[in-house]
Amino acid sequence: MSTPSPAPASPPANAARSVISTRKPLLRRLAAWQRRTPLNPYWLDSVHLLESVRFLAPHARGVMFDVGVGERPYAAEFEGRVTRYFGLEYPPVVFGNLNPDLWDYIEVIHGIIDVFGDGHELPLADSSVDTVMSLEVLEHVPDPERCVSEMARVLRPGGRALITVPFTAPLHQLPYDFRRFTPAGLEALLERHGLRAEVIQPRGNVASATGSVLSQYFLRHWAAAQRKHDGSVRMSRWRGLLTLPFIAFTQVFFRVAERFTSDDALCLGFTVVAVKDAPDASTPAGH
Ligand SMILES: C[S@@+](CC[C@H](N)C(=O)[O-])C[C@H]1O[C@@H](n2cnc3c(N)ncnc32)[C@H](O)[C@@H]1O
């Protein structure tokens, strides 16, 4: 019988570029600050996503299940609204993006991910949750029909599905990026599985989408040193520093420009509230 080796005391130095930050506290604080400002090339998208989540939050109640919870970034928005918030993650994506040197430190995921599984086969009983949420996940599942059918199955009648999907977003989390959706496509997809869309609204408009695409251009064409296996890029230190002000200016400019257009034929994504209607009591069983 082999003796399990004790976990090392601290993460190895070569794990520094992993999804779990091993940077020095000051650099970590600086990076966290930068992420919240227009110097983050994804700032425009993240501002809109947060607005979408704030729109969705009042629709959440009871036991809420988050399919593809990621790093549980919006947990605070649901505090006091749900009695329990638990989240599922899909191991091939999480572990595929995790530096193998950090596998011994996987316990840091505790408190973020409650259950590992697959959106195609949710490990829950029928009608067992009051709210099912899925933020920026449906584009990543090979079979969204099956995933939505599973979300509808675990939802109790009268419960709500809260969903966001991207529309203009660069390919990401490769090789698990399969499609983009339109409002009509989303409505039909939900309806096929007994979910009635109450709201399908665009996230941002043509100005937000233009700002986001332009900052991706600056990031990927000017600032990038290397394209990574998952589609994201590693920034060159010096070109990155020179480019970030352009990225910041572009995003702020188009954030303001959003107010002067209402054309949303091009937008960042869609935000959806759908309800699982209770079976019609007047319909005799079997009909
Ligand atoms: C763009 S991230 C969004 C994460 C999180 N919902 C958020 O808003 O920050 C997409 C997530 O979908 C998850 N995912 C991909 N394939 C999945 C599957 N088959 N079942 C469940 N989740 C999946 C990924 O692991 C990833 O965390």
PDBQT file of the ligand as one rigid body, heavy atoms in Angstrom, charges set to zero:
ROOT
HETATM    1  C1  LIG A 301     -17.476  31.916 -18.753  1.00  0.00    +0.000 C 
HETATM    2  S1  LIG A 301     -17.486  30.861 -17.378  1.00  0.00    +0.000 S 
HETATM    3  C2  LIG A 301     -18.750  31.569 -16.358  1.00  0.00    +0.000 C 
HETATM    4  C3  LIG A 301     -18.577  31.221 -14.914  1.00  0.00    +0.000 C 
HETATM    5  C4  LIG A 301     -19.556  31.892 -13.949  1.00  0.00    +0.000 C 
HETATM    6  N1  LIG A 301     -20.915  31.484 -14.228  1.00  0.00    +0.000 N 
HETATM    7  C5  LIG A 301     -19.428  33.399 -14.007  1.00  0.00    +0.000 C 
HETATM    8  O1  LIG A 301     -20.380  34.054 -14.454  1.00  0.00    +0.000 OA
HETATM    9  O2  LIG A 301     -18.383  33.905 -13.615  1.00  0.00    +0.000 OA
HETATM   10  C6  LIG A 301     -18.261  29.412 -18.029  1.00  0.00    +0.000 C 
HETATM   11  C7  LIG A 301     -18.398  28.309 -17.024  1.00  0.00    +0.000 C 
HETATM   12  O3  LIG A 301     -19.130  27.217 -17.610  1.00  0.00    +0.000 OA
HETATM   13  C8  LIG A 301     -18.649  26.037 -17.048  1.00  0.00    +0.000 C 
HETATM   14  N2  LIG A 301     -18.981  24.874 -17.882  1.00  0.00    +0.000 N 
HETATM   15  C9  LIG A 301     -18.437  24.525 -19.063  1.00  0.00    +0.000 A 
HETATM   16  N3  LIG A 301     -18.960  23.359 -19.509  1.00  0.00    +0.000 NA
HETATM   17  C10 LIG A 301     -19.868  22.966 -18.569  1.00  0.00    +0.000 A 
HETATM   18  C11 LIG A 301     -20.722  21.842 -18.447  1.00  0.00    +0.000 A 
HETATM   19  N4  LIG A 301     -20.769  20.871 -19.374  1.00  0.00    +0.000 N 
HETATM   20  N5  LIG A 301     -21.495  21.753 -17.338  1.00  0.00    +0.000 NA
HETATM   21  C12 LIG A 301     -21.458  22.721 -16.391  1.00  0.00    +0.000 A 
HETATM   22  N6  LIG A 301     -20.670  23.817 -16.454  1.00  0.00    +0.000 NA
HETATM   23  C13 LIG A 301     -19.878  23.944 -17.540  1.00  0.00    +0.000 A 
HETATM   24  C14 LIG A 301     -17.154  26.290 -16.992  1.00  0.00    +0.000 C 
HETATM   25  O4  LIG A 301     -16.506  25.432 -16.104  1.00  0.00    +0.000 OA
HETATM   26  C15 LIG A 301     -17.074  27.747 -16.577  1.00  0.00    +0.000 C 
HETATM   27  O5  LIG A 301     -16.943  27.922 -15.205  1.00  0.00    +0.000 OA
ENDROOT
TORSDOF 0
